Amino acid sequence: MTFKKLEYQKTNKSDLAQRSSDFLRKMKSRRSIRHFSDEPIPIEVIENIVKTAATAPSGANKQPWKFIIVSNKEIKKQIREAAEKEEREFYEHRAPQSWLNDLEQFETNGEKEFLEVSPYLIVVFKELYSEENEERNKNYYINESVGIATGLLIAAIHNAGLVTLTHTPSPMGFLGEILNRPSNEKPFLLLPVGYPAENAKVPDIKRKDTKDILVHI
Ligand SMILES: Cc1cc2nc3c(=O)[nH]c(=O)nc-3n(C[C@H](O)[C@H](O)[C@H](O)COP(=O)(O)O)c2cc1C
């Protein structure tokens, strides 16, 4: 391994507080959206968002992720139909009552119109191992790495001025089949991306107080 000099520009102490509070304010305005506009978005924007996610740190730099951008209407329809089949089963039979109680405030149900309406779906896959010349190479801390990358993806979507929903149709196996992914890739999350529908509403949720999530020692 060769090493190179770190490219780093030091921020003055006096600017640290301003910069961190500006970013905090920006991120506080992010919300999960369940009603999308079908207004087109330039593909370059979505590619930049994915490239931002791919800057994430990962265990031993294995980068165990794959991002599938779906814009094809027919494939989006197939994904919606398969997701709604699983989600209806979840809401009507599979989910324990306690889970349904926790979801009640969101007024969600088995219908997932946004999967067809939003101009793009980004489907995040985790790579269980990589394969080179029929040899399997291990990946490490896969869920942590892909989770961090997805966090950056969500922040990049918000920064661009677009909205998304972290969607987890359960189970998600159908995504690998519809998108024709190899067996070493497993679906991680499904994120519709676009502009919000006009007059989109969000549940009035509360975030925990800082004193309940932050401990100084
Ligand atoms: C891992 C994960 C899975 C989620 N799955 C769903 C989902 O399948 N459907 C949905 O409507 N919201 C889903 N959400 C969105 C959460 O309900 C939402 O993030 C939470 O209520 C906080 O709201 P906010 O994102 O607007 O701050 C999920 C969020 C996360 C982080």
The ligand as an SDF file (V2000), in Angstrom:
LIG
                    3D

 31 33  0  0  0  0  0  0  0  0999 V2000
  -34.8830    1.0840    8.7480 C   0  0  0  0  0  0  0  0  0  0  0  0
  -36.1590    1.8610    8.5280 C   0  0  0  0  0  0  0  0  0  0  0  0
  -37.2390    1.2470    7.9410 C   0  0  0  0  0  0  0  0  0  0  0  0
  -38.4140    1.9630    7.6840 C   0  0  0  0  0  0  0  0  0  0  0  0
  -39.4520    1.3440    7.0220 N   0  0  0  0  0  0  0  0  0  0  0  0
  -40.5270    2.0630    6.6720 C   0  0  0  0  0  0  0  0  0  0  0  0
  -41.5270    1.4680    5.8610 C   0  0  0  0  0  0  0  0  0  0  0  0
  -41.4220    0.3310    5.4080 O   0  0  0  0  0  0  0  0  0  0  0  0
  -42.6350    2.2110    5.5540 N   0  0  0  0  0  0  0  0  0  0  0  0
  -42.7770    3.5130    5.9870 C   0  0  0  0  0  0  0  0  0  0  0  0
  -43.7960    4.1290    5.6810 O   0  0  0  0  0  0  0  0  0  0  0  0
  -41.8090    4.1140    6.7400 N   0  0  0  0  0  0  0  0  0  0  0  0
  -40.6860    3.4220    7.0720 C   0  0  0  0  0  0  0  0  0  0  0  0
  -39.6640    4.0280    7.7720 N   0  0  0  0  0  0  0  0  0  0  0  0
  -39.7710    5.4830    8.0800 C   0  0  0  0  0  0  0  0  0  0  0  0
  -39.9720    5.7790    9.5690 C   0  0  0  0  0  0  0  0  0  0  0  0
  -41.3130    5.5550    9.9310 O   0  0  0  0  0  0  0  0  0  0  0  0
  -39.5650    7.2380    9.8140 C   0  0  0  0  0  0  0  0  0  0  0  0
  -38.1980    7.4030    9.5130 O   0  0  0  0  0  0  0  0  0  0  0  0
  -39.7930    7.6650   11.2580 C   0  0  0  0  0  0  0  0  0  0  0  0
  -41.1550    7.6540   11.5500 O   0  0  0  0  0  0  0  0  0  0  0  0
  -39.2230    9.0690   11.5410 C   0  0  0  0  0  0  0  0  0  0  0  0
  -39.8010   10.0020   10.6530 O   0  0  0  0  0  0  0  0  0  0  0  0
  -38.9050   10.9650    9.7590 P   0  0  0  0  0  0  0  0  0  0  0  0
  -38.0680   10.0680    8.8800 O   0  0  0  0  0  0  0  0  0  0  0  0
  -39.8640   11.8250    9.0120 O   0  0  0  0  0  0  0  0  0  0  0  0
  -38.0160   11.7400   10.6990 O   0  0  0  0  0  0  0  0  0  0  0  0
  -38.5010    3.3330    8.0460 C   0  0  0  0  0  0  0  0  0  0  0  0
  -37.3780    3.9520    8.6400 C   0  0  0  0  0  0  0  0  0  0  0  0
  -36.2160    3.2400    8.8540 C   0  0  0  0  0  0  0  0  0  0  0  0
  -35.0160    3.9550    9.4240 C   0  0  0  0  0  0  0  0  0  0  0  0
  1  2  1  0
  2  3  1  0
  2 30  2  0
  3  4  2  0
  4  5  1  0
  4 28  1  0
  5  6  2  0
  6  7  1  0
  6 13  1  0
  7  8  2  0
  7  9  1  0
  9 10  1  0
 10 11  2  0
 10 12  1  0
 12 13  2  0
 13 14  1  0
 14 15  1  0
 14 28  1  0
 15 16  1  0
 16 17  1  0
 16 18  1  0
 18 19  1  0
 18 20  1  0
 20 21  1  0
 20 22  1  0
 22 23  1  0
 23 24  1  0
 24 25  2  0
 24 26  1  0
 24 27  1  0
 28 29  2  0
 29 30  1  0
 30 31  1  0
M  END
$$$$
